[in-house]
Each structure stands twice: as structure tokens, then as C-alpha cells.
Amino acid sequence: MSYKNQFIWKRSVKLAINCYHLTQHFPQSELYGLTSQIRRSAVSVAANIAEGYGRQHKTEYIQFLHIALGSLRELDTELIIAKEVSLADESLFIPLMNEVEEMQSIMVSSLNKIKQPKQ
């Protein structure tokens, strides 16, 4: 099975695409600020899931999922700041912030499931 078939990878790619759509509404002056940070954090989630899946050992995969979870939390913080400083209409942030929350729950659940010893 390929990482491209994984539910968490598919969701993380969708999240990154949605972040790109949101940041298109940001002012040009933010291109090298929060626009760039949000995009890089979002892409990092999917990239780390893919990279970890390609590793030889389960412990390495878990490590990369933890990195992806860290990127999700970074993204959440960046979105909160962008919303608070009014970089785009507040209504554009709500669905994306909800998506980030969902993705964090999915990631934590996936990590817990992978860490469980086989019975």
C-alpha cells in the first residue's frame, strides 16, 4: 500500500490546499510572513506523513507522525494569529481552523493506534 492511499495523508493534502486558498486572500505584504509560514506548515504535515511511511521501521514512522503533529500545532497557532490581526475575513478562518482541529484528533488517534502492541 502506498502513502497516497492513507486517509491521514489524503486529509493533510486537502488541508494544505485549503491553506493555499485562504492565504490567497491575505495582503501582498504578508507574502514572506504568515502567508509563507502557513503554507510551509501545512505542506509539512503531508510531507512528513509521506516520508515517515517510506521508512523501514515503525518507530521511524511514529517519529515522523509526531513531527507532522507538531506542524499541525504550528499551523493552528499561525492561523490564530492571522485571524486576530485580520489578514482576511474572519469567516474564512473558521472552517479551516475546524479542519486543523479535526486533523489533530485524527493524527493523535492514528498515533495511539500505531503505538498499540499487536495482540
Helices and strands as residue ranges (DSSP letters): G 3-5, H 7-23, G 28-30, H 34-53, H 58-84, H 90-115
